[in-house]
Amino acid sequence: MAELIVDDKDLVLRLTLSEKIWSFHGNIRVRLSSILSVAADPRPWHGLRGWRMAGISLAGTVLGTRRHGDGHDFCILHAGRPAVRVNVTSGRFSRFVISVPEGGDPEAEAARIAAAAGIAPSEPAS
């Protein structure tokens, strides 16, 4: 399962081998200072933007890049799991939407990342 890791001044999205293969992407690193907002997303499927550009989207799984009018998002979503949504101001992607592991707490994860970035977590997406 993908992990969001705080590494010094960066947020690293570490993907499993299968996620790398199916999303056609490697690990992603963004500066904590470029994070605009972080929120828990209990229903991430409702907030997906654009269309699949690279990766897969089948049977309750979305892995990879989505393109929309304002740029690109990167998603690792697994059926029935809440996610964390991270909006950034610079880099190739403007948003990351990443499922939390089974039994994980998306609000605690969002709060951890927001604290590392020096911002307040946003309200959970509706």
Order of alpha helices (4+ residues) and beta strands (2+ residues): beta-beta-alpha-beta-beta-beta-beta-beta-beta-beta-alpha
